[in-house]
Amino acid sequence: MKEGPTEDEAAARAAYEQLKLAIAKAVKTAEEVVDPDQAFIAAKRLVEVLRAGTSTSGALHARAAARIRSTFQLSYAALGLRLGIGKARAEQLDKLAARASKQGSS
């Protein structure tokens, strides 16, 4: 029986909370820019940072799925069941992780 979050889970939760606060602060700061041109620039910068974060976290998500598949020698169907996603999505994540790994090593 699990007694509470592991140290890794607690650290991750704390980091996610800090990220949410930082995003909220960045949005508020961008919204408070008075000059319309500067407001646009601030919003654009925020979009660029969040887009990069989304791309990075998406690759992490795919690598984590591929790691589970590899560790437990799962088929795409079994991986999908384990993750609560369809077989096609499990395969898509695995292939995305392979592409990202190939790009990272070249």
C-alpha positions as a printed NumPy array, in Angstrom:
array([[  0.   ,   0.   ,   0.   ],
       [  1.343,   3.399,  -1.003],
       [  1.837,   5.832,   1.883],
       [  2.262,   9.066,  -0.046],
       [  4.109,  10.641,  -2.91 ],
       [  7.68 ,   9.573,  -3.538],
       [ 10.45 ,  12.133,  -3.408],
       [ 10.438,  12.271,  -7.241],
       [  6.669,  12.812,  -7.327],
       [  6.859,  15.552,  -4.708],
       [  9.67 ,  17.316,  -6.579],
       [  7.727,  17.075,  -9.838],
       [  4.569,  18.469,  -8.222],
       [  6.544,  21.373,  -6.769],
       [  8.127,  22.099, -10.16 ],
       [  4.727,  21.991, -11.909],
       [  3.281,  24.382,  -9.34 ],
       [  6.209,  26.772,  -9.865],
       [  5.679,  26.518, -13.634],
       [  1.974,  27.329, -13.309],
       [  2.787,  30.351, -11.16 ],
       [  5.457,  31.527, -13.607],
       [  3.051,  31.213, -16.54 ],
       [  0.362,  33.129, -14.659],
       [  2.878,  35.858, -13.798],
       [  4.083,  36.077, -17.415],
       [  0.51 ,  36.358, -18.701],
       [ -0.346,  39.033, -16.127],
       [  2.816,  40.968, -16.964],
       [  2.072,  40.815, -20.709],
       [ -1.526,  41.909, -20.106],
       [ -0.352,  44.941, -18.141],
       [  1.882,  46.315, -20.907],
       [  0.351,  49.677, -21.831],
       [  1.922,  50.321, -25.237],
       [  0.059,  48.225, -27.865],
       [  3.201,  47.42 , -29.868],
       [  5.088,  46.36 , -26.769],
       [  2.051,  44.368, -25.593],
       [  2.115,  42.452, -28.876],
       [  5.855,  41.78 , -28.502],
       [  5.354,  40.571, -24.925],
       [  2.531,  38.256, -25.969],
       [  4.597,  36.946, -28.892],
       [  7.525,  36.163, -26.596],
       [  5.213,  34.308, -24.25 ],
       [  3.815,  32.258, -27.133],
       [  7.345,  31.39 , -28.298],
       [  8.437,  30.271, -24.845],
       [  5.299,  28.214, -24.288],
       [  5.577,  26.671, -27.764],
       [  9.149,  25.576, -27.012],
       [  8.008,  24.14 , -23.69 ],
       [  5.16 ,  22.284, -25.354],
       [  7.506,  20.8  , -27.927],
       [ 10.021,  19.746, -25.285],
       [  7.398,  18.256, -22.981],
       [  5.765,  16.428, -25.894],
       [  9.077,  14.783, -26.741],
       [  9.544,  13.881, -23.072],
       [  6.061,  12.345, -23.055],
       [  6.885,  10.238, -26.1  ],
       [ 10.241,   9.117, -24.66 ],
       [  8.549,   8.115, -21.394],
       [  6.043,   5.967, -23.289],
       [  8.837,   4.389, -25.327],
       [ 10.786,   3.712, -22.141],
       [  7.812,   1.869, -20.633],
       [  7.388,  -0.144, -23.835],
       [ 11.065,  -1.065, -23.903],
       [ 11.384,  -1.81 , -20.177],
       [  8.392,  -4.115, -20.074],
       [  8.685,  -5.443, -23.663],
       [  5.108,  -4.419, -24.47 ],
       [  3.261,  -4.536, -27.742],
       [  1.62 ,  -1.317, -28.885],
       [ -1.737,  -2.709, -27.795],
       [ -0.414,  -3.537, -24.303],
       [  1.294,  -0.153, -24.035],
       [ -1.945,   1.532, -25.016],
       [ -3.862,  -0.376, -22.34 ],
       [ -1.246,   0.464, -19.715],
       [ -1.313,   4.18 , -20.585],
       [ -5.053,   4.439, -21.214],
       [ -4.617,   5.317, -24.887],
       [ -5.299,   3.522, -28.13 ],
       [ -2.887,   1.199, -29.904],
       [ -2.418,   3.701, -32.739],
       [ -1.52 ,   6.505, -30.318],
       [  0.919,   4.212, -28.484],
       [  2.632,   3.424, -31.781],
       [  2.666,   7.12 , -32.685],
       [  4.364,   8.018, -29.399],
       [  6.947,   5.267, -29.842],
       [  7.783,   6.414, -33.369],
       [  7.966,  10.045, -32.248],
       [ 10.44 ,   9.045, -29.535],
       [ 12.518,   7.125, -32.068],
       [ 12.606,  10.151, -34.411],
       [ 13.553,  12.466, -31.568],
       [ 16.271,  10.067, -30.475],
       [ 17.613,   9.84 , -34.028],
       [ 17.624,  13.658, -34.361],
       [ 19.363,  14.034, -31.025],
       [ 22.16 ,  11.684, -32.018],
       [ 22.84 ,  13.227, -35.44 ]])
